[in-house]
């Protein structure tokens, strides 16, 4: 029997992909419909499209504990995809209310909290103010583990639309066609993952005993690339060389105090990824598994293929 799944944050950037993957894999899929939706017609229409595809909408609110408990009691697995990025809506700690509901319901076989980035357990040294993301994720983890809720944490590394399509340039989503900026020597290994693949791997893991109470790292081998290697793929597609300049660690970090809060968070995260190599500078230990090894049947999107849409 495939697990019944509740998706919290199903209308969001990653959430809608999770719902789609869940339905495609044949899971009975429930999506929270929050009263706070108000006049957000786009969210409503996304929910209605899920309903047409066979998902069930469950009215619930974070301000109504009972409604959350009732929603959770209908399923085996809860996946939360609430936003943790500061240029969208940052609300990771709201999940503590969900943890309380799961704890009370007592029936959930697996909870996947809103992670899907770097592994926060390895980011204890992270810079201010960007470390808030990791600190809050660790607070949520502590609550989950203190309540003995079975979990899987998904570390999805760099979403392709934010980091690959733009050749990892800040402040744009489009790839440059003449000049490109390299972080340091541009030779630090980074992991780029198509968001649809993030969702596919996530759904594969929910009924898998191998990932119970572990972290699933998404490291598709052909997508572990340096910034230079990514740029080279784009240059090959484009049929021309880009003019490259480099920015040192010191120059990259020096303007941070003059930027607004969300930009400061972004600079810190980029520093850890592209200078420090925080996505690839560790071996996956016995508390983790690697997704492409566990699920070779997922035909993940390679970055040269991914970049073609930008031509």
N, C-alpha and C positions, 0 to 999 in steps of 0.2 A: 504493500500500500504506500502510495506517495503521500508525503506530509501535506497537511493543509497549511497554507502560509498567509500570514497577515503582513502587509506592507504599510509601514508608517512613513509618510512623506512621499507617497506614490506619485504625486503630480510634479515632483521636483526633477532636477536635471538628471540625476542618477536613478531616482525612484521610478520614473516612467519606464526606464530600460529594464529595471528589476521586475516590474509588473509584467512587461512583455515577455521576458525570458521565463518567468514563472509559468505563465499561461502556455508558452510554447513547449515547456517540459511536461505539461499535463498535470500540474498541481492545481488543486482547488485553491483559488486565489481570492483573498479578501483585501480590500483597500480601505483605509480609514478615510471617511468623509468628515472633515472637521467643521463644526458650526462656525468657526472663525473665518470661514471662506468668504463670508460677506458678499460683496459685489464683484468678486474676482471671477469674471465669466470664463476666462481662459482655463483656470483650474477646474471649474465646473465642467467645462466641455471635455477636458482630458479625462475626468472621472467618468463622464457619460460614455466616452469612447471605450474605456476599460470595460464598462458594463456591457456594451455591445459585443465585446470580444469574449465575454463569459465570466468576467470578474464580478465579485459581489461587493457592494459598497456597504460599509458599516459606519453609521453615525457615531462619532465619539469626539471627546474634547479633552485636552490636557487640563482644563479647569474642572473636569468632572471625573473624579477617580473611579466612580462606579461604572461609568460608561467605558472606561479603558479596561477595567477588569472583565466586563461582559464581552468586549471585543476579543480580548486575549483568550478567553475561555473557549472560543469557537475554533481555535487552531492549534497546531503542534509547533509551528515555527513562527517567530516574529523577526522581521527584518526592518531595521530603522535606517532611513536614508536622509535624515534631516541635515540641513546645510551646516557646514563648519567653516565656510570661507567668508572672509570679512567684506569682500566687495559684493556679496549677495546678502543672505540673511544668516547671521551667526547665532545658532541657538542650541548648542550641543547639550547644555545642562538640563534642558527640558526633558531629556531622556530619563533623568532620575525618577520622574513621575511614572514613566513607562516601566522602569525597573520595579518600582513599588507595586504596580498593577500585576506584573508577571509573577512577582513573589507571592502576592495574595492569591492569584488564580491557581498557581501550583501545578499547572498541567503542561507547561511549555517544555518541549524536548530540546529546543535550540533557540538561542537568541543571538542575532547578529546586530550589534549596535552600529551606530553611524561612525565608521572608521574610514576605510577606502582611500587612505593616503599613505604617508610615511608611517612606520611603526612607532607609536608614541612611547612605547616602553624603551626605545633606544634613543629618545630625544631629551633625556633629562638634562643635557647640557645646552639645550637650545637657547638662542638669543631672545631677549625681550624686544618688542612685545609679542613677537610671533609665537613664542612658546606657549601662549595661552591656549592655543588649539590642542597642543599635546597634553598640557596639564588638565584640561577639562575632559579629554578622552580618558585619561588615566583615572580621574575621579569616577567616571561612569564605569570603567572596568572594575574599580575597587568595589563599587556598589553591587555589581553583577556577581563578583566572586564572593563577596561577603554574604550574599543571599543564596549562594550555592546554585545559581542558575546556570544550566549548561550553555556554553557559548562557542562561537567561532568568531575570531577577529579577522577581517579581510584587509590586508595591506596591498593596495592596488597601485601604489607608486604614482607615476605622472599620467594624468588623463591626456590623451592625445590631442583633443581639441584645444586645450590650454597650453600644452607644452611642445607638441610636435608640429602642428599645422603652421605655427608661427616661428619655427626653428628655435624655439625657446626664447624669443625676444619678448621683453616686458612691454606691456601697454598696447599690445595689438594681438589679434587672433589670426592675422594673415601673414603668409611668408614674404620676406623681402625679395625683391627681384634685382637689386643692385648691390646693396651693402648689408653686411651682417656683423653683429657684435658677438665675439667669443668671450666666454667667462674664463679668465685665466688662460691656460693653454688649450682649452676646449677638448681635453683628452680624458676627462672624468667620465666614468661609465654611469649612465642614467637608464632607467627602465620606463619605456613609453608603452601605454596600453590603451587600445581603442575602448571607449566607454561601453560599447555593446558587448565586448568580450569580458569586461569587468562583470557585467550582469550575468553573462553565461557561466562564468567560473563560479560566481557567488551562488547561483541556484544549484550547480552541480554539488556543492559542498554540504547542503543542508541536511541530506539524509546519509551522509558518508561518515561512518564511525571513525575513519582515520583522521578526521579534522575536529573531532569533539574536544572541546577545551584546549584548542590550539589556535595559532595564527596561521592563516593561509596567505602566503606571499605570492603575488602575481609577478613572475619573472619569465615571460616567454623568451626563450634564449635568443631568437633572432631580433628581438626588440630591446636587447640590452646594448645600447649604443652610446658612444660619446657624442657630444654636440657636433664635433667635426664630421663624424660618420653620418649623422642625420643631415647635416648641410650638404654633404657629398651626394646623398640620395636625391635631394632636391635639385642640386646642380645638374645631375645626370638627366633628370626629367626635363629640366628647363633648357638643357643644351647650352649652358653658359656658366662661367665661373663667377661667383660673387666676390666683391671686394671685402676682405676680412680685416677687422680691427679687433684688438683685444683690450679687455679692461682688467686691471689687477684687482686682487681681493681688497686691497686698501682703498682704491678709487671707487670700487663698487659699493663699499660700506660707508664711505665718508659722508655722503649727503643724507644719510638716513634720518638724522635729527630734524631736518628741515621738511620732511615729508609728512603727509597726513597719516593717520593711524593705520588705515587699510594698506597703504603703500609700504609702511614700515614692516608690517606683518609679511607682506609679499617679498620684500627685499631679504628678510631673515630666512624665509623658506628657500628662496632661490640660492642664497649663500650656502645653506646646508646641502642642497642638492648638487649644485654645479661646482662648488669649490671644495667642499668637504667630502662629497661623494657618499652621503648618508644612506642612499638607497642600495648601494652595492658594496660597501666597505665592511661587510660582516657575512659570516656563514650562517645559513639557516640551521638552527640547533634542533634539539629533540622536542622543543615546544612549538615547532613550526613545520609546515609542509609547503611544497612548491606546486602551484596550480597546474602548470603545463605538464609536469611529471605525473600528477595524479589523473589528469583528464586530457590525455593526448588526442581524444576524439574532438576536442574543441579546436577547430581550424582558425586559429587567431589571425587577425589582420596584421600583416607586415607593414612597416612604415613607408616603404617605397610605394606600395599599393595605396596606403592611406593618403599619401601626399598628392596622388594623381588628381583628386577632386579639386585641388587648388590651382591647377593649370588654367 
